[in-house]
């Protein structure tokens, strides 16, 4: 997992990359928000949660947990401890249900991994991802948008 970074800087960097994705036309809408857990007057955890709507119509559900602690200069620092990014293609009218196109998570008690899906949205395998190789949220959104821009039959697994 990435190291500790100031909570203030984390928010600024997040907003910068989200604005960049909007400006480039990759993202058309989002409901992402930070939710702080406070105990005894101190932030102990932050969750980033919500959905991103890509220009291709793909939706990305985001759930990311960050540990928080007061460190140098009496500032709050955060470090990611849990990832769950799930992207799916919404069905056209009269089509089958939404189809997953990619998912990165660690929700099954194992380490970080990426789920691979066939064009019909059926999981075909999952591959471990080292913490250093875990893509950023920006990279996941770009990948999801690109996959959503292709037809289901032309997607690569």
Secondary structure, DSSP 8 states (H G I E B T S, - for coil): ----EEHHHHHHHHHHHHHHHHHTTSEEEE--EEEEEEETTEEEEEEEEEEEEETTS-EEEEEEEEEEEE-GGG-EEEEEEEEEEEEEE---TTS-S-EEEEEEE-TTSS--EEEEE-TTS-EEEEEE--GGG---HHHHHHHHHHHHHS-GGG---
